[in-house]
Amino acid sequence: MTDAPEERRYRSMFLSDVHLGTKGCQADLLLDFLKYHDADTIYLVGDIVDGWRLRSGWYWPQAHNDVVQKLLRKGRKGARMVYLPGNHDEFLRDYYGSHFGGIEVVETAIHEAADGKRYLVIHGDVFDVVVRHAKWLAFLGDGAYSFALGVNTYLNWIRRKLGFPYWSLSQWAKLKVKNAVNFIGRFEEAVATEARRHKVDGVICGHIHHAIMHDNFGVSYLNCGDWVESCTAIVEHEDGRFELIDWARQTRARVTAPLLLERPKVAA
């Protein structure tokens, strides 16, 4: 990797759906992101550790441990760390109000941005009818998604050999599985409605692995995305402006740009 990015510090940073403990977790990319990005306050917006998968089989490589140590180190250096458990790390919901290694565990949070606007911070699974009313079906969907992630690796190896671009089978499968059980539905609208109920200016959430920022429902809706496929995070600048960082895309651009420059020119 060449042309290392500039180190940046933000007022706040929001990460969700890392899914440590699963083979799909892009821990190396997250470590690279954390190397160059820091913040005064770091919100861990749920599903950071995947307790569902760890219960069915232990998987914890060194890179996953390095992510935990990196986050703890940021806390020791002065960053405020706020953990809002999701459905995959729901075992931490028994510890609301506790502090672990300087990390606060809370159910929800109200974040006040530099410009005075207030945002509800919540994982979002409470609006997921599958998790709330048919947990066995959510486990089934989670297993299907994990299987698709494994198949996706081999499928795209073949596609590269044939000269075809990357295609995400796992993302397609996730959408199909969750659409089949009426998962996605009006998730964004429901979360935005909750923000209005709290009389805040917006909501910052995760859960559905779909990174996006918009104002379609009368309040600002910001979804952090995930670190399984999209590898995205939301950051707040010192003036209160929010930005969605697509680290996977930026990393690909850094790697491929030198190759394009070195490619020999074909004579006309």
N, C-alpha and C positions, 0 to 999 in steps of 0.2 A: 504494500500500500504506500502510495506516495502523496505528496502535497497534503500533509497533516492539517486538519482544520484548526482554526483559531480557537483557543479556549475562551469560553463565554460564561458569564455569571448572570443570573436572572433574579428577579424578585421572588418568583415562585416557580415550581416545576410540578407537573402532574404525570404520574406513571400508573398504568393499570394493566391487568391481565398479563403478567409476566409468565405465570404458570411454571415457576420453578418446581422441579420434580417430575417434569415430563420431557420426553425426547424432542418434542416440538419446540421447546423454549429456545429462543435465539439468545442465549446467555452471553456469548462472545460479542455479539453486536451491542447488547446492552452495556457490557463492560466498556466497550469502545466509546459508546455514547456518554457514559458517566465520566469517562476520562476527560472529556472536553467540555462537559456541561455541569454547572453547579448552580445552586440557588440558596437564597436565605431560608426559604421554606420549601420542603419537599413533601408532597402528598402522595401516598401510596394508595391508589383508589381501588383496592380490592383484587382478589385472585392473584396476589403476588406469589404465594405458595399454593400449589395444587394438592390439597389434602385428599381430594377424591382419588387421584391417581396413585398417590403415595400409599393409601390404604390397600390398594389392590396389588401393589408391587413397588418395592423400594428402588428408586432411581435418583441418584444425587451425585453427579460428577463434580469434579473440582471447580469447574466454571460456575456452577450454581452456588457453591459455597463462596466463591470469590465475589459474586454479586451481593450476597448478604453482607460480607465483610466490607465491601466498598460502600454500601449504604450506611452501615454502622459507623464507618470511618468519617463519612460526611457529617453524621450527627455529632461525633466527638469533636469535629472541627468547628462546630457552632451552628450548623444548619438545624432548623426546627423540623423534626420528622413526625408526620401525622399519618397513621395507618387506619384505613377504613376497610375492614374485612368485607370480602365478597362471599358468594356462595361456595366457591371452591376452597376458601380458607375460613369457612364459617366457624371452625373450632376456636378461633380467636374472639368470636363474639361473646364468649363468656368472660372476657377480660376488658370490657368497655371501662374506660376511666383509669386503666392501668398504664404503667410505663415500663417498657422493656429496653434496656440499653439506650435510654434516652428517646425511645420511640413512643409517642402517645397513641393509644388505641381508642378510637371513637366510632360511634355509629354513623354520624353525619357531621359535617362541619359547614360553617358559613365563612367563606373567604372574602375579605374585603380587599379589593384591588387598589392600586395606587391612585386611580382616578375616582375612588369613592364608591364604585359600583360593588354590589354584593352578590356572591354566587353560592348557591347550594352545592356542596360537594358530596356525592353519594355514589356508591358502586352501581346501583341500578337494578339488581336482581329482584328487588321487591316488586318491580313492575313486570316481572317475567311470569306469565301465567303458568308456564311449564314448571318452573322451579317451585312456585308457590302451591300449585294444586296437583301436580303429578310428578313428584321428584323421581320416581322410578323411570319415567320417560326421559327426564333430563339426563339421568345416568346413561341411558341407552344412547341418547344423542351424543353425549360426551365420548362414549366408546367408539361410536361410528366416526366421529370427527377425528379422534386420535388415529384410528385405522387409516382414514383418508390421508392424514398427514404423512404416514409412512409410505403409502402407495405413491403419494405425490412426488416424493424424492426420486423414486425409480422411474416414474413416468416422465419427469422432466429431464432426466439423464438421457432417456431415449429420444425425447423431442430435440434436445441439443444436438445429438448425433445426426439427426435428420434435418437439422437446420431450422427447426421451428422455434418460435419465441416461447418464453415462459408462460405457462397456463396453470392456474391454481385449482387443482382438483379439490383440495381440501376446503378452499373457500366456497367453491361451488356446492360441494356436499353439505357444508355447514348451512348455507342458505336454504338448500333444498330440505334438509332435515328439519330445520327450525320453521320453515314455511309450512311443512307438512303438519306440524303440530300447532300451527297458528302462533308461532313464537314472536316473530318480528312485529307483525301487526302495526299497531300505532304506538310503539315503544317511545319514540322520540317525543310524540305529542303528549303521552302520559307523563313523561319526566318533566317536560316543559310546564305542564299543568301543575305538577307538584312544586315547581319553582315559583309559579304565580301564587300558589297557596301560602308559601313562605314569604311572599311579598319581597322577593329578591329580583335582581336584574337578569339572572341567568343560572344555568346549572352546568356542572362539570361532572361527567360520569364515565363509566366504562362498560363492561359486561358483554356487549354485543360484538366486540372486535371490529368495529366500524368507525374509524377515525374521521371526524368531520367537525366543522364549525359552521353554524348558520343561525339565522334569526327568523326562521319560518313560522314560529308559533308565538310570536309576540315577546319572547325573551331570548336571550342568547343561549344556544345549545352547543356545548363543547364536549365531544367524546374523545377520550385519550387514545382509543385504538387498543393495540396489544403488542406483545413482543413474542408472538408465535409466527405471524406472517408479516403484518404491516410494519412492525418495529417503529412505532410512532410515539410521540410525547407532546404534551402541551406545556408551553412556558409563558410566563408573564414577564414582560419587559418593565423597566423601571417607571415608565409612564402609564402603566396599566393596560397596555396593548397586549393581546394574547396572540400567540403564534403556534401553529401546528407544525412540528418538525417531523419529517419523514426521513428517518435516519437510514433506512435500507436504501432508499432512492439516492440519498446523498452519498452513501458509501459506494454504490454502484457507479455513480458519476465520477468519483475520485479514482476508482480503479480503472475504469475504461478510458478516461480522457487521455492518459499518457499513451495507451495502446493505439488510440486513434491518431495521435500526433506522430507516432513512430511508424505507422503504416506506410509502406512505400507508395509513392505516387505512380499511377499508371500513365505512361506517355500517351498523348492524344494521337 
